[in-house]
Amino acid sequence: MTVGEIAFDALTEEEVVSHVRAALDRGEGGRIITPNVDIALRAGAAPTPASVARDSGDPFPGDAVTVRRFLADASLVVADGMPLLWASRLARTPLPERVAGSSLIWTLSRAAGLDGRSVFLIGGRPGTAAGPALEAGCPGLRIAGHVSPPFGFERTSFYDELCARVKEAKPDIVYVGLGFPKQEHVIDRLRPELPAAWFVGCGASVQFVAGELHRAPLWMQRSGLEWIHRLLSEPRRLAGRYLIHDLPFAFRLLSSAVRKRA
């Protein structure tokens, strides 16, 4: 099902977990991307000329071409954003439910615990309690490792050290919570090294697990107002993105869905 420029897999969270468990049993790896409104906006933007992207100096670009490449490489693409679900319903091609990375990190890890599998965490603050918290909440789960990369790690030898640690740990699932698009670039680099593992770009999920950040109440999550909670939690970082870019795009997306339906 296509919403905006993104083709989504019409799966529930339970079906995503079942898909990953079955693939791991077969020795097959993969990658999950959970686009929100911001990612949908990036995917639909006008392509940046190659020369501009090349000369930008950004080791982790997030231009439209790069974002579309990430999406094309994904094994599963599921919607993390109520406006995307609303748009799919308005267009009469409804997605079954929201599948948020911050929820998937728990459900997928609980299933991995039942299977005696391991996970590796990337993200969060140094010394974070995410690993112990996840292990305590998911009986049978093994924490293969946890790295909290410092700011600017991509320009230092730490990046090589990070990748070496993940490769040596041989985890079944890798959660990369560095924000988009940085986390997807890291996954790009790690996937060839661990072809039997599953990778999930999960944004702030590692911080949620550790208790460094708190998710919105359930009623806000279900009503599509979680973004307000996030904005109030981190206004300086998120105000420009949410209010100037994402909110107008969400209205345009819904309006387009209404026109298509008509």
Backbone as CSV, one residue per row, in Angstrom:
resi,resn,N_x,N_y,N_z,CA_x,CA_y,CA_z,C_x,C_y,C_z
1,MET,0.839,-1.184,0.000,0.000,0.000,0.000,0.880,1.241,0.000
2,THR,0.590,2.182,-0.887,1.429,3.362,-1.009,0.775,4.566,-0.356
3,VAL,1.545,5.240,0.483,1.125,6.497,1.106,2.217,7.507,0.799
4,GLY,1.841,8.600,0.138,2.869,9.530,-0.314,3.748,8.840,-1.336
5,GLU,5.054,8.825,-1.066,5.997,8.161,-1.965,6.479,6.829,-1.414
6,ILE,5.851,6.340,-0.347,6.364,5.149,0.327,5.392,3.978,0.177
7,ALA,5.923,2.834,-0.223,5.153,1.596,-0.297,5.293,0.862,1.040
8,PHE,4.186,0.723,1.752,4.200,0.093,3.071,3.757,-1.360,2.994
9,ASP,4.259,-2.153,3.930,3.763,-3.510,4.128,2.580,-3.435,5.083
10,ALA,1.446,-3.975,4.673,0.224,-3.895,5.476,0.239,-4.993,6.539
11,LEU,1.033,-4.767,7.570,1.212,-5.754,8.624,0.913,-5.150,9.986
12,THR,0.372,-5.968,10.875,0.244,-5.573,12.271,1.586,-5.775,12.962
13,GLU,1.713,-5.242,14.155,2.966,-5.439,14.905,3.199,-6.916,15.184
14,GLU,2.134,-7.628,15.518,2.258,-9.067,15.779,2.750,-9.807,14.542
15,GLU,2.268,-9.411,13.381,2.704,-10.058,12.141,4.153,-9.730,11.823
16,VAL,4.596,-8.514,12.133,6.007,-8.162,11.942,6.893,-9.054,12.798
17,VAL,6.516,-9.218,14.060,7.304,-10.051,14.970,7.343,-11.497,14.472
18,SER,6.207,-12.012,14.038,6.165,-13.387,13.520,7.038,-13.539,12.286
19,HIS,7.021,-12.537,11.417,7.842,-12.564,10.202,9.327,-12.638,10.555
20,VAL,9.752,-11.828,11.504,11.167,-11.799,11.884,11.575,-13.116,12.548
21,ARG,10.729,-13.636,13.416,11.055,-14.908,14.086,11.224,-16.035,13.062
22,ALA,10.319,-16.093,12.099,10.394,-17.141,11.082,11.652,-16.982,10.236
23,ALA,11.993,-15.746,9.899,13.190,-15.502,9.090,14.448,-15.893,9.858
24,LEU,14.506,-15.552,11.127,15.671,-15.924,11.936,15.804,-17.436,12.036
25,ASP,14.680,-18.122,12.149,14.719,-19.591,12.195,15.293,-20.170,10.905
26,ARG,15.069,-19.466,9.795,15.604,-19.926,8.501,17.025,-19.443,8.253
27,GLY,17.549,-18.642,9.171,18.898,-18.100,8.991,18.936,-16.908,8.058
28,GLU,17.802,-16.235,7.881,17.718,-15.092,6.979,17.650,-13.786,7.765
29,GLY,18.488,-12.825,7.400,18.472,-11.520,8.039,17.562,-10.553,7.305
30,GLY,17.512,-9.326,7.790,16.671,-8.326,7.148,16.775,-6.978,7.831
31,ARG,15.920,-6.095,7.389,15.958,-4.719,7.872,14.533,-4.179,7.943
32,ILE,14.215,-3.537,9.052,12.898,-2.933,9.239,13.057,-1.422,9.286
33,ILE,12.242,-0.715,8.505,12.177,0.736,8.588,10.747,1.112,8.966
34,THR,10.619,2.014,9.925,9.304,2.431,10.400,9.123,3.921,10.095
35,PRO,8.784,4.282,8.869,8.682,5.698,8.502,7.619,6.452,9.302
36,ASN,7.982,7.656,9.710,7.027,8.594,10.286,6.798,9.713,9.261
37,VAL,6.135,10.778,9.683,5.850,11.874,8.757,7.129,12.508,8.233
38,ASP,8.132,12.644,9.103,9.384,13.273,8.690,10.071,12.469,7.588
39,ILE,10.095,11.162,7.716,10.720,10.310,6.701,9.909,10.350,5.408
40,ALA,8.579,10.360,5.545,7.733,10.463,4.355,7.978,11.779,3.626
41,LEU,8.176,12.848,4.380,8.483,14.155,3.783,9.798,14.096,3.029
42,ARG,10.814,13.506,3.625,12.119,13.398,2.975,12.023,12.556,1.702
43,ALA,11.287,11.454,1.769,11.184,10.556,0.614,10.488,11.231,-0.559
44,GLY,9.581,12.174,-0.270,8.840,12.827,-1.323,9.442,14.114,-1.827
45,ALA,10.576,14.508,-1.242,11.212,15.759,-1.652,11.831,15.636,-3.033
46,ALA,12.077,16.764,-3.650,12.745,16.757,-4.951,14.161,16.230,-4.784
47,PRO,14.622,15.352,-5.668,15.969,14.801,-5.554,17.038,15.886,-5.558
48,THR,18.013,15.728,-4.683,19.145,16.650,-4.642,20.125,16.291,-5.746
49,PRO,20.605,17.252,-6.518,21.599,16.934,-7.539,22.793,16.203,-6.943
50,ALA,23.311,15.220,-7.663,24.410,14.404,-7.140,25.609,15.254,-6.750
51,SER,25.870,16.294,-7.531,27.038,17.131,-7.249,26.890,17.857,-5.922
52,VAL,25.646,18.303,-5.619,25.403,18.999,-4.354,25.554,18.036,-3.191
53,ALA,24.961,16.852,-3.315,25.063,15.859,-2.257,26.515,15.456,-2.019
54,ARG,27.265,15.327,-3.097,28.665,14.904,-2.983,29.513,15.957,-2.294
55,ASP,29.203,17.229,-2.536,30.029,18.301,-1.998,29.563,18.805,-0.642
56,SER,28.486,18.243,-0.104,27.941,18.743,1.150,28.851,18.446,2.331
57,GLY,29.651,17.403,2.227,30.542,17.036,3.321,29.860,16.253,4.421
58,ASP,28.573,15.999,4.310,27.837,15.256,5.333,28.046,13.762,5.107
59,PRO,28.636,13.055,6.082,28.857,11.617,5.888,27.569,10.815,5.970
60,PHE,26.510,11.427,6.515,25.229,10.737,6.648,24.111,11.567,6.011
61,PRO,24.103,11.731,4.692,23.085,12.563,4.053,21.688,11.971,4.182
62,GLY,20.681,12.849,4.161,19.293,12.404,4.246,18.458,12.939,3.106
63,ASP,19.062,13.121,1.930,18.335,13.623,0.768,17.361,12.561,0.253
64,ALA,16.481,12.957,-0.635,15.415,12.082,-1.116,15.953,10.802,-1.754
65,VAL,16.989,10.927,-2.566,17.541,9.749,-3.239,18.071,8.741,-2.230
66,THR,18.769,9.231,-1.215,19.316,8.348,-0.187,18.202,7.683,0.610
67,VAL,17.184,8.462,0.973,16.066,7.915,1.741,15.341,6.834,0.942
68,ARG,15.136,7.084,-0.339,14.465,6.083,-1.170,15.313,4.811,-1.305
69,ARG,16.617,4.988,-1.310,17.495,3.804,-1.356,17.361,2.977,-0.083
70,PHE,17.290,3.659,1.066,17.076,2.944,2.324,15.773,2.143,2.268
71,LEU,14.716,2.794,1.814,13.409,2.141,1.770,13.410,0.948,0.822
72,ALA,14.089,1.095,-0.308,14.156,0.000,-1.272,14.930,-1.189,-0.707
73,ASP,15.866,-0.917,0.187,16.689,-1.974,0.772,15.980,-2.689,1.921
74,ALA,14.923,-2.093,2.452,14.252,-2.652,3.629,13.500,-3.934,3.301
75,SER,13.521,-4.854,4.243,12.745,-6.086,4.113,11.292,-5.830,4.475
76,LEU,11.080,-4.959,5.473,9.740,-4.581,5.911,9.683,-3.065,6.102
77,VAL,8.622,-2.458,5.616,8.391,-1.027,5.819,7.003,-0.889,6.444
78,VAL,6.963,-0.428,7.694,5.686,-0.308,8.409,5.559,1.103,8.971
79,ALA,4.338,1.577,9.103,4.088,2.981,9.412,4.174,3.282,10.902
80,ASP,5.031,4.233,11.246,5.121,4.762,12.606,4.692,6.230,12.538
81,GLY,3.394,6.448,12.560,2.888,7.809,12.445,1.412,7.769,12.119
82,MET,0.585,8.289,13.007,-0.857,8.234,12.781,-1.296,8.964,11.515
83,PRO,-0.704,10.100,11.140,-1.131,10.738,9.887,-0.991,9.825,8.674
84,LEU,-0.002,8.938,8.693,0.163,7.999,7.581,-0.984,6.997,7.559
85,LEU,-1.416,6.550,8.743,-2.564,5.648,8.811,-3.833,6.362,8.371
86,TRP,-4.009,7.601,8.830,-5.203,8.354,8.441,-5.253,8.547,6.930
87,ALA,-4.110,8.869,6.336,-4.070,9.069,4.884,-4.425,7.777,4.147
88,SER,-3.937,6.643,4.657,-4.243,5.361,4.003,-5.732,5.045,4.096
89,ARG,-6.354,5.423,5.218,-7.789,5.163,5.385,-8.624,6.085,4.505
90,LEU,-8.208,7.338,4.428,-8.927,8.280,3.575,-8.878,7.861,2.111
91,ALA,-7.761,7.231,1.721,-7.591,6.782,0.334,-8.210,5.411,0.086
92,ARG,-8.871,4.860,1.124,-9.514,3.546,1.057,-8.528,2.406,0.816
93,THR,-7.286,2.586,1.249,-6.290,1.504,1.239,-5.681,1.441,2.636
94,PRO,-6.478,1.105,3.633,-6.056,1.262,5.031,-4.928,0.330,5.454
95,LEU,-3.963,0.917,6.140,-2.954,0.128,6.840,-3.577,-0.368,8.137
96,PRO,-3.227,-1.575,8.586,-3.938,-2.175,9.727,-3.727,-1.456,11.053
97,GLU,-2.504,-0.974,11.317,-2.240,-0.308,12.578,-0.866,0.350,12.538
98,ARG,-0.641,1.222,13.488,0.661,1.850,13.643,1.635,0.834,14.230
99,VAL,2.853,0.792,13.697,3.904,-0.068,14.242,5.084,0.831,14.581
100,ALA,5.137,1.283,15.810,6.167,2.223,16.250,7.423,1.481,16.689
101,GLY,8.576,2.044,16.344,9.827,1.433,16.776,9.930,1.346,18.279
102,SER,9.370,2.332,18.992,9.433,2.357,20.441,8.575,1.270,21.080
103,SER,7.637,0.735,20.335,6.862,-0.410,20.803,7.480,-1.719,20.319
104,LEU,7.943,-1.695,19.076,8.521,-2.896,18.464,9.760,-3.376,19.210
105,ILE,10.529,-2.464,19.777,11.739,-2.870,20.494,11.403,-3.799,21.665
106,TRP,10.203,-3.625,22.229,9.761,-4.495,23.326,9.153,-5.792,22.801
107,THR,8.220,-5.712,21.872,7.554,-6.927,21.404,8.522,-7.853,20.683
108,LEU,9.402,-7.290,19.895,10.373,-8.107,19.183,11.382,-8.725,20.149
109,SER,11.760,-7.962,21.169,12.724,-8.482,22.147,12.103,-9.569,23.023
110,ARG,10.824,-9.425,23.361,10.159,-10.481,24.146,10.108,-11.775,23.340
111,ALA,9.816,-11.662,22.057,9.800,-12.851,21.199,11.197,-13.440,21.067
112,ALA,12.201,-12.560,20.945,13.587,-13.037,20.861,13.981,-13.759,22.142
113,GLY,13.485,-13.276,23.286,13.761,-13.946,24.551,13.168,-15.346,24.588
114,LEU,11.969,-15.493,24.059,11.336,-16.813,24.015,12.161,-17.786,23.181
115,ASP,12.856,-17.243,22.171,13.665,-18.081,21.283,15.119,-18.169,21.738
116,GLY,15.452,-17.532,22.876,16.823,-17.571,23.390,17.810,-16.820,22.518
117,ARG,17.357,-15.739,21.890,18.212,-15.004,20.968,18.827,-13.778,21.626
118,SER,19.700,-13.107,20.872,20.453,-11.975,21.424,20.176,-10.700,20.634
119,VAL,20.360,-9.564,21.320,20.204,-8.262,20.670,21.400,-7.382,21.026
120,PHE,21.675,-6.448,20.136,22.722,-5.454,20.364,22.056,-4.088,20.277
121,LEU,22.402,-3.208,21.216,21.824,-1.874,21.265,22.862,-0.829,20.880
122,ILE,22.462,0.086,20.018,23.309,1.224,19.655,22.503,2.490,19.895
123,GLY,23.000,3.358,20.772,22.294,4.592,21.058,22.146,4.840,22.543
124,GLY,21.507,5.939,22.885,21.335,6.299,24.285,22.566,6.979,24.848
125,ARG,22.471,7.352,26.102,23.575,8.036,26.758,24.590,7.032,27.312
126,PRO,25.849,7.439,27.472,26.847,6.541,28.078,26.395,6.092,29.461
127,GLY,26.579,4.804,29.737,26.184,4.261,31.032,24.696,4.030,31.168
128,THR,23.967,4.104,30.069,22.522,3.937,30.113,22.123,2.554,30.616
129,ALA,20.913,2.496,31.185,20.418,1.235,31.734,19.525,0.492,30.747
130,ALA,19.607,0.829,29.478,18.709,0.218,28.491,18.886,-1.299,28.427
131,GLY,20.134,-1.763,28.418,20.378,-3.199,28.332,19.758,-3.963,29.481
132,PRO,20.083,-3.607,30.731,19.468,-4.299,31.875,17.950,-4.198,31.891
133,ALA,17.401,-3.040,31.502,15.945,-2.869,31.507,15.289,-3.794,30.486
134,LEU,15.882,-3.888,29.316,15.330,-4.743,28.273,15.461,-6.213,28.666
135,GLU,16.574,-6.564,29.233,16.814,-7.941,29.664,15.832,-8.348,30.756
136,ALA,15.578,-7.420,31.696,14.663,-7.717,32.800,13.227,-7.876,32.313
137,GLY,12.865,-7.128,31.277,11.495,-7.180,30.771,11.254,-8.248,29.728
138,CYS,12.312,-8.931,29.300,12.196,-9.929,28.232,12.932,-11.207,28.648
139,PRO,12.301,-12.052,29.447,12.960,-13.280,29.933,13.549,-14.108,28.803
140,GLY,14.782,-14.553,29.010,15.468,-15.373,28.019,16.287,-14.580,27.031
141,LEU,16.089,-13.269,26.985,16.827,-12.426,26.042,18.269,-12.251,26.497
142,ARG,19.184,-12.274,25.541,20.600,-12.025,25.830,21.017,-10.691,25.210
143,ILE,21.649,-9.852,26.013,22.171,-8.587,25.514,23.597,-8.824,25.032
144,ALA,23.778,-8.813,23.723,25.091,-9.114,23.147,26.057,-7.944,23.305
145,GLY,25.508,-6.733,23.508,26.364,-5.567,23.672,25.552,-4.297,23.583
146,HIS,26.169,-3.205,24.010,25.513,-1.895,23.939,26.598,-0.833,23.793
147,VAL,26.449,-0.002,22.784,27.396,1.083,22.545,26.623,2.390,22.444
148,SER,27.106,3.408,23.137,26.528,4.753,23.056,27.527,5.644,22.332
149,PRO,27.403,5.801,21.032,28.399,6.581,20.271,28.388,8.055,20.684
150,PRO,29.542,8.663,20.817,29.610,10.096,21.138,29.234,10.936,19.927
151,PHE,28.898,12.186,20.167,28.563,13.093,19.077,29.744,13.208,18.111
152,GLY,29.455,13.100,16.828,30.499,13.203,15.818,31.319,11.943,15.624
153,PHE,30.838,10.801,16.140,31.613,9.557,16.054,31.899,9.150,14.621
154,GLU,31.016,9.556,13.693,31.159,9.126,12.298,32.405,9.688,11.632
155,ARG,33.008,10.695,12.240,34.216,11.305,11.666,35.492,10.851,12.383
156,THR,35.365,9.857,13.250,36.520,9.382,14.019,36.680,7.875,13.873
157,SER,37.746,7.370,14.482,37.992,5.932,14.446,36.969,5.154,15.278
158,PHE,36.178,5.868,16.092,35.170,5.191,16.908,34.164,4.447,16.038
159,TYR,33.890,4.989,14.856,32.938,4.346,13.949,33.419,2.943,13.573
160,ASP,34.692,2.824,13.252,35.254,1.511,12.930,35.191,0.584,14.140
161,GLU,35.483,1.132,15.317,35.452,0.325,16.543,34.033,-0.155,16.834
162,LEU,33.065,0.725,16.630,31.664,0.357,16.840,31.280,-0.811,15.945
163,CYS,31.577,-0.701,14.671,31.209,-1.753,13.724,31.915,-3.064,14.049
164,ALA,33.153,-2.966,14.480,33.902,-4.173,14.843,33.277,-4.872,16.051
165,ARG,32.818,-4.096,17.020,32.201,-4.677,18.213,30.897,-5.383,17.884
166,VAL,30.097,-4.760,17.027,28.830,-5.390,16.655,29.090,-6.670,15.870
167,LYS,30.017,-6.617,14.944,30.333,-7.793,14.138,30.838,-8.941,15.008
168,GLU,31.697,-8.626,15.966,32.258,-9.662,16.842,31.190,-10.288,17.733
169,ALA,30.183,-9.487,18.143,29.146,-9.981,19.043,28.184,-10.951,18.359
170,LYS,28.055,-10.854,17.045,27.168,-11.719,16.260,25.740,-11.763,16.838
171,PRO,25.096,-10.629,17.018,23.732,-10.636,17.558,22.711,-11.083,16.525
172,ASP,21.551,-11.487,17.020,20.457,-11.846,16.120,19.700,-10.613,15.643
173,ILE,19.582,-9.616,16.542,18.860,-8.384,16.228,19.707,-7.199,16.681
174,VAL,19.755,-6.163,15.863,20.493,-4.946,16.210,19.524,-3.770,16.174
175,TYR,19.390,-3.108,17.321,18.579,-1.895,17.396,19.510,-0.695,17.295
176,VAL,19.278,0.145,16.296,20.132,1.314,16.092,19.297,2.560,16.339
177,GLY,19.502,3.176,17.508,18.714,4.330,17.906,19.516,5.609,17.857
178,LEU,19.831,6.060,16.660,20.659,7.259,16.477,19.908,8.375,15.753
179,GLY,18.641,8.157,15.483,17.889,9.138,14.718,18.096,8.953,13.226
180,PHE,17.117,9.372,12.476,17.162,9.256,11.017,17.809,10.515,10.429
181,PRO,18.712,10.382,9.457,19.087,9.187,8.701,20.352,8.491,9.205
182,LYS,20.947,9.035,10.274,22.222,8.480,10.754,22.116,6.982,11.012
183,GLN,21.047,6.569,11.683,20.930,5.151,12.032,20.869,4.269,10.787
184,GLU,20.246,4.761,9.716,20.148,3.944,8.511,21.486,3.814,7.792
185,HIS,22.310,4.843,7.867,23.654,4.744,7.297,24.488,3.711,8.055
186,VAL,24.350,3.705,9.385,25.079,2.720,10.190,24.604,1.312,9.842
187,ILE,23.299,1.149,9.686,22.757,-0.160,9.297,23.288,-0.567,7.925
188,ASP,23.360,0.372,7.000,23.919,0.080,5.674,25.311,-0.535,5.777
189,ARG,26.105,0.022,6.682,27.476,-0.461,6.816,27.538,-1.829,7.509
190,LEU,26.645,-2.072,8.443,26.697,-3.305,9.231,26.049,-4.504,8.545
191,ARG,25.038,-4.265,7.728,24.283,-5.381,7.144,25.149,-6.391,6.406
192,PRO,26.093,-5.967,5.544,26.910,-6.968,4.848,27.770,-7.812,5.796
193,GLU,28.090,-7.247,6.963,28.923,-7.966,7.927,28.123,-9.017,8.706
194,LEU,26.797,-8.809,8.809,25.947,-9.723,9.581,24.694,-10.058,8.767
195,PRO,24.845,-10.836,7.708,23.720,-11.086,6.798,22.578,-11.875,7.414
196,ALA,22.815,-12.557,8.540,21.764,-13.356,9.172,21.049,-12.597,10.280
197,ALA,21.459,-11.353,10.531,20.856,-10.561,11.610,19.753,-9.660,11.070
198,TRP,18.876,-9.226,11.980,17.850,-8.250,11.648,18.205,-6.907,12.261
199,PHE,17.984,-5.841,11.494,18.332,-4.493,11.928,17.076,-3.628,11.989
200,VAL,16.976,-2.862,13.063,15.836,-1.967,13.244,16.350,-0.575,13.587
201,GLY,16.079,0.388,12.723,16.361,1.785,13.057,15.240,2.283,13.953
202,CYS,15.559,2.606,15.197,14.488,2.802,16.184,14.497,4.160,16.867
203,GLY,15.210,5.155,16.320,15.135,6.510,16.850,15.441,6.619,18.321
204,ALA,14.496,7.176,19.079,14.699,7.407,20.521,14.339,6.198,21.376
205,SER,14.074,5.055,20.759,13.571,3.898,21.506,14.527,3.418,22.590
206,VAL,15.831,3.469,22.321,16.798,3.032,23.332,16.709,3.944,24.556
207,GLN,16.497,5.231,24.329,16.344,6.167,25.432,15.031,5.951,26.178
208,PHE,13.985,5.563,25.463,12.726,5.233,26.131,12.905,4.018,27.039
209,VAL,13.570,2.992,26.522,13.787,1.773,27.307,14.578,2.085,28.567
210,ALA,15.567,2.957,28.456,16.425,3.302,29.590,15.757,4.251,30.576
211,GLY,14.635,4.847,30.175,13.985,5.813,31.039,14.564,7.209,30.930
212,GLU,15.443,7.435,29.937,16.025,8.768,29.732,14.985,9.716,29.146
213,LEU,14.091,9.170,28.341,12.941,9.897,27.806,11.691,9.083,28.122
214,HIS,10.548,9.747,28.156,9.300,9.051,28.477,8.308,9.209,27.337
215,ARG,7.688,8.102,26.963,6.683,8.137,25.906,5.430,8.832,26.397
216,ALA,4.663,9.295,25.454,3.392,9.944,25.766,2.421,8.927,26.355
217,PRO,1.422,9.409,27.099,0.370,8.501,27.580,-0.275,7.762,26.413
218,LEU,-0.832,6.608,26.717,-1.392,5.756,25.674,-2.482,6.464,24.865
219,TRP,-3.280,7.306,25.523,-4.358,7.984,24.802,-3.798,8.956,23.773
220,MET,-2.640,9.548,24.069,-2.010,10.452,23.108,-1.419,9.659,21.939
221,GLN,-0.836,8.494,22.228,-0.290,7.653,21.173,-1.396,7.241,20.198
222,ARG,-2.549,6.845,20.748,-3.629,6.319,19.919,-4.375,7.408,19.154
223,SER,-4.340,8.621,19.687,-5.088,9.706,19.051,-4.243,10.531,18.087
224,GLY,-2.979,10.152,17.922,-2.116,10.881,17.002,-1.511,12.134,17.581
225,LEU,-1.486,12.250,18.906,-0.969,13.452,19.564,0.377,13.223,20.246
226,GLU,1.001,12.084,19.984,2.276,11.807,20.635,3.335,12.835,20.252
227,TRP,3.232,13.378,19.057,4.213,14.360,18.601,4.204,15.602,19.503
228,ILE,3.050,15.952,20.056,2.979,17.102,20.962,3.765,16.815,22.230
229,HIS,3.630,15.605,22.736,4.395,15.202,23.929,5.888,15.258,23.656
230,ARG,6.304,14.754,22.494,7.723,14.788,22.136,8.214,16.221,21.988
231,LEU,7.391,17.062,21.373,7.756,18.461,21.173,7.951,19.166,22.512
232,LEU,7.062,18.919,23.453,7.185,19.541,24.775,8.377,18.989,25.551
233,SER,8.761,17.751,25.243,9.907,17.138,25.928,11.237,17.663,25.407
234,GLU,11.314,17.933,24.093,12.549,18.405,23.474,12.243,19.554,22.517
235,PRO,11.753,20.688,23.016,11.306,21.765,22.127,12.402,22.368,21.262
236,ARG,13.588,22.541,21.801,14.656,23.185,21.032,15.096,22.321,19.868
237,ARG,15.081,21.019,20.044,15.526,20.118,18.979,14.430,19.855,17.962
238,LEU,13.178,19.821,18.397,12.116,19.331,17.529,11.176,20.397,16.983
239,ALA,11.191,21.603,17.537,10.206,22.619,17.135,10.266,22.919,15.642
240,GLY,11.470,23.157,15.130,11.593,23.482,13.709,11.114,22.356,12.824
241,ARG,11.511,21.147,13.151,11.133,19.997,12.322,9.623,19.771,12.355
242,TYR,9.047,19.745,13.546,7.631,19.419,13.670,6.718,20.523,13.134
243,LEU,6.985,21.768,13.530,6.052,22.856,13.244,6.235,23.467,11.858
244,ILE,7.479,23.557,11.407,7.742,24.214,10.122,7.660,23.240,8.951
245,HIS,8.093,22.001,9.182,8.169,21.041,8.077,7.109,19.937,8.147
246,ASP,7.083,19.189,9.266,6.256,17.986,9.317,4.760,18.274,9.355
247,LEU,4.349,19.253,10.159,2.921,19.526,10.293,2.284,19.972,8.976
248,PRO,2.878,20.939,8.245,2.298,21.302,6.940,2.274,20.127,5.964
249,PHE,3.329,19.299,5.998,3.358,18.146,5.099,2.239,17.168,5.436
250,ALA,1.989,16.954,6.740,0.923,16.039,7.143,-0.423,16.516,6.613
251,PHE,-0.675,17.828,6.676,-1.928,18.367,6.134,-2.002,18.158,4.628
252,ARG,-0.893,18.367,3.934,-0.887,18.155,2.477,-1.125,16.682,2.144
253,LEU,-0.557,15.786,2.947,-0.712,14.357,2.719,-2.176,13.945,2.878
254,LEU,-2.825,14.459,3.911,-4.222,14.126,4.147,-5.116,14.719,3.066
255,SER,-4.817,15.947,2.663,-5.596,16.584,1.595,-5.469,15.809,0.291
256,SER,-4.269,15.334,-0.002,-4.050,14.547,-1.218,-4.832,13.248,-1.170
257,ALA,-4.876,12.631,0.022,-5.624,11.373,0.165,-7.110,11.611,-0.065
258,VAL,-7.632,12.736,0.418,-9.043,13.065,0.209,-9.327,13.251,-1.281
259,ARG,-8.418,13.954,-1.974,-8.621,14.170,-3.416,-8.591,12.863,-4.183
260,LYS,-7.688,11.976,-3.815,-7.612,10.675,-4.497,-8.890,9.884,-4.277
261,ARG,-9.410,9.962,-3.062,-10.645,9.245,-2.754,-11.804,9.780,-3.566
262,ALA,-11.834,11.110,-3.726,-12.924,11.725,-4.497,-12.839,11.352,-5.973
